[in-house]
């Protein structure tokens, strides 16, 4: 990572919300950074989670920004990993913003009940001009940004949509405290909400069994549907079996599924072939506004579908295409070797198994022992 005057340190993080520093194959997946903010005139700490293949690929990733980051980082990482493994959402970078004074930073105006309140304007400037700007410069981000906030953090997420809608593409507002300052944001929605001319927005809002929230949230929900004229994909879920403390866990999971509802490739269409798979991700790219490559694991699944149907020639073609697109992966060579072995082309099978083994050693791939066994079996 490049150094700069804002991000002054990037070090291995030892303990995150109860989780030890995560590493895979000797590579750190979680790091801590300190930003010397000129906007806020203070140091701000953030925690960054990187996808498992970040350091071995050239993929650009969407970014999930977490308010109250120290609280929500652990379950956000779990949700993103689970959904990605099951191809429900893309993998993503997660940035957790650690609190200094949440009453100050998340509140749009001063309220007598909170002495330091009213700092949302400056905090949003910090988020947009320093945090997001530096993430986009120093890491492979795709430009698709998601903001998640709970309670007063949900209030700030709503304020961000009103004030700088160009910064975030999707918002997950969990039990947003919109009754703050006599329903300030609800009232403001009638004058600030309007159709968005750029790529579509997503706004997922939830509330638990919290009757004091309903009036403000119901009014805001009505305003969203009336004023944005369909340019915001909006959903409001009342989760009556949850309370204020438990609603964030399921809301983040469901919110990510809502935002990426068109991400998953329909498995029943795998029989059609690689062109259909590629066409799906071209369509998804258009929807989300950034280039999305057909994932390696989906191409691999297609190849094995052909192999199981005894369509060996088609399987070899698909696996060779995966090698071309993801030449830095050991697994793509192992799969191609498998197809050649099924076609009784043992020299080519051995060559690809050997390449998988060599790359596995280089990358500390956990499947290296399997690649070695495949290579030795065919060589014999």
N, C-alpha and C positions, 0 to 999 in steps of 0.2 A: 504494500500500500504506500502511496506517495505521502510524504509528510507535508504539512502546511500549517499556517498560523492558527487555524481553528482546531484541527485535530492534533493535539500535542503528544498523545501517547496512544499506542495500540499494543496491548499486552495480553498474554494468556490470562483468562479470567478463571479464578479458582473456585468460586462458589456462587451459584446463581439460584436464588430463591429455593435453596434446598438441594439443587442438583450440583454435582461436581462438574468441573470443566469437561466438556464433551470432546473426545477425540475419536477419529476413525482412521485406521491405517497410519497412525502417527501424525495426522493432520488435525489441527485445532478446528473445531466446528463453531466454537463460541469464543468471542473476543470482547474485550472491554475497551472503550475509547473515551477520552475526555475532550470536550470541546470548550475552548476558551471563548465564550460568547461575548462579542462586542455589543450585541443588541441588548442582552440582559445584564451585561456587566458582571458576569459570574461564570464559574466553571460548571459545566453540565456533563454528567456521566450518562453514557448509553451502553447497551449490551447488544451485540450483533450475533445473530445465528446465521451461518452459511449453509446452503444445501450441501449434501454429501459429495456431489460431483462438481462443486464450484471450482475447485483447484485443478481439475483434470478435464475441463471442458471450456468451450467459448460461449456457452449459453448465457443469455441475458435474462434476469429474473425479475418478476414483480416484487414489490417490497411491502410488507405489512408493518406499519408503525403502530406501536402500542403505547397509549397513555397509561399512567400508573404501571409503568413497565416492570417494576420490581415485583408486583403482585401477579401479573398476568403472563409473564415470560414463560414459565414452566409449562402451563397447560396449552399455550399457543404453539410452542415447539412440538408438543405431542400431537395436537390436532393437525398441524400442517404435515407432519411426517405420516400420520395415519392416512390422511386424505390423498396425499401424493402417492403412497404405496399402492393404493387401490384405484389410482387414476381418476379420482373425482375432482381434483384441482391440480394446478401446476405446483411444482416446488417453488419456494420463495425465500427471499432473505427476510429475516425478522429483525426489526430494530426496536428495542425497548427503551423508552425514555424514563429515566429515574427521576422521581419527584424531588423538588426542593421545597416548593410551597404551592400545593395544588389549588388551594383557595385563590391565591393570587393569579396563577397561570391559566386556570380553566374558566374563570368567570368573566363574562363579556363587559360587565359594568360593575361599579362599586355598589355594594349593598351594606347597609348599616350593621347587619347581622354578622358580617365577616370583615374584620378590620383591614385585611390586606387585599381584599377582592378588587377586581377590575383590571387585571393585567393580561387578558386574553389577546389584546391587540399586539402587544410586544411579544408574547409567547408565540403567536402565530408567525410573526416576522422571523423569530429565531428558527422555528420549525421549517419555514419555507426557504429563507435566504441563507441559512447556515447549515442546518441539519440535512434537509433533502438535497440542497445544492451540492454539499460535500459528498453525500452518498452517491449521487449521480456522477460526480466527477471521478471518484476514487474506486468505485466498484462497478461491476457489470450489471447495472440495473436496466430494466426494460422501459421505464417511464410510466408503468402502470402502478399507481400507489394506492394503498388501502389504509384508512385511519380507523382504529378501534378505540373506543372510550366507554367507560362505565360510570354511571351516576354523573357527577360533575364533569368527568371526562367525556361522557356522552353529550353534555351541554356544550363543551368545547368543540366536539366533532360537528355538531349542528351549526355552531358559530362559524367554523371553518368553511362549511358549504356556502353559507351566506356571503362570507367576506372574501375568500380567495378560492373559488371553486376550481381554478385551473391547477391547483397543487395536488388534489386527490381525485381519483376516479371512483372510488368506492368508500362508503362509510358504514361502520357497524356501531350503532349507538345503542348501548345496553342500559336500560332504565335511565335514560337521560333526564337530568333534573331540570326540566324545562319550566317548572314553576318558579325557578330562581328569579329574584328581583321582580316579583309581581308579574310573572309570565312574560318577561322581557322578550325572549326569543320567539315565543308563540305570537305575540303581538307584532314583532318585527317580520315574521314570516309573511304576513299579509302585504307588506311593502317590498320585501327583499326577494322573495321567491319568484322565479320567472322561468320560462323555458331556457334551456341551455343549448347553445348553438353548436358547440364542439361535440366530440364523441360523447356518447351517453354516460350518465352517472348511475350509480347504484347506491341505494340507501336502505339498509336493513335495520329496523328498530324493534326492540323487544322491551318487555317489562314483566316482572314477576307478579306474584300476588301482593300488589302494592296499590291499594285503592286510592291513596293520596296522589298518585301520579296520573291516574286515568284521565281526568278532565283536561289537563294540559296536553297530554300525548294524543288524546282523541282529536283535540282541536288542531294540533300540528299535523296529524295524519290527514285530516280533511283538507288543510291548506296545501299540503304536498300534492295531493291528487288533483286539486283544482288549479293550482297556479303553475305547475311545471309542464302541464299539457303533454304528459307522456314522455318527456325527455329525461326523466329520472325513473329508473326501474325501482319502485318503492314497495317495501313490504313491512307490515307491522304485525308482530306476533305477541299475543298475550300468553305468557307461560304460567298459568295459574297454579301449577304444582311446584313452582320454584319461588324462592324469596329473594330479597335484594342481594344476599351473599352468594347464592348458588346460581343465579340466572346467568352470570358471565360465562360459565363453563360451556353450557350447551349453546348459548347464543353465538359465541365465536365460531364453534363448529358449524352450526346451521348457517351462520352468516357467510362463511367462506363458500359453502355449498350453493347458497343463493347467488352470490356474485358470479361464481363459475359454473352456473347451472348448465351451460352448453359445452363445457370442456370435454367431458368424457366421450370417447369414441364408442359407438354402439357395437358391442362384441358380435352381435348377430350379423354384422356387415363385413366381418373379417374375411369371409369367403370371397368377397368381391375382388379383393386384391389391393396392392399397394397404392394404385392411383386413387382409389376411393378413400383410403386412409389419409393420403396427402391432401386430398381435396377437403376433407373434414378440418384439418388443421389450418388450411388456407382460410376457410370460413371462420374458424375461431380467431385467427389472427386479425381478420377484418373487424370482428365484433369487439375485441379488446384493444385494438389499436397498436399492436406491436407484433413483430414477426415471431411466430411460434413454430419451431421445427417439430416435425413428427418425432415423438420421443423414441429413444432407442429401445425401450422395453416393449413398446407397442409394435414396432417393426419386428422385433424378435418373436413376439407372440404370433404375429402373422406368419412368419417363417415356419414356426412349429405347427401351426394349424395346417399349412400345406404338407409338412412332413408327416403328420398324423394321418392325413388323407392320401398318403402315398403319392403326392404330387411333388416328387423329388426335384425335378427340374425347376419348378416354380419356387420351391423352398431355397434352392441354391441361389437363384436370382435375387430373392429377397434378402438372404443373409449377406450376399456380396454387396448389395446396396447399403446394408447396415454398416459393413466394414468401411465402405467409402465415406459414409456420413459421420461415423463415430470411430475413426481409426485409433483414437487414444484409449479405447476401451478394450480390456482383455476378453470380456465375455463375447463380443461380436465375433472374434476369431474362433473361439471355442464352439460357438453355434454353427459357424460355417464348416468347421471341421466335422461336426456331428452330421451335417448334411452330406458331406463328401464321403464319410464313412458308410452312411446308409446307401450311397450310390456305388459302393465298392471302389472308390477312388482313393486308395489308402495313402499314396504318396502326398496327395493334396490335403488329405485329412491330417496326416502327421505334420505337414508344414504349418497348417493353421493352429493345430493344438500346441505346437512348439512356440509359435508366436504368442498365443494366449498365455502360455507358461512364462515366457520371458517378460511379457508386459505385467503379468501378475506379480512376479518378483519385484519388478521396478516400482509398481504402485502399491505394494503390500496388500494386494487383493486378497480378501479372506477365502476366495475360492481357488487360490493358487494350487493347493494340493490336488484338487479335482482336475485342474488343467494338466498337471503333471501325470496323474494316473491315465488320463485319456491319451496323452502323448506317448507314454511308455507302452500302453496296450497296443496302439496301432503300429508303433515302430517294431514291436516284436512280431 
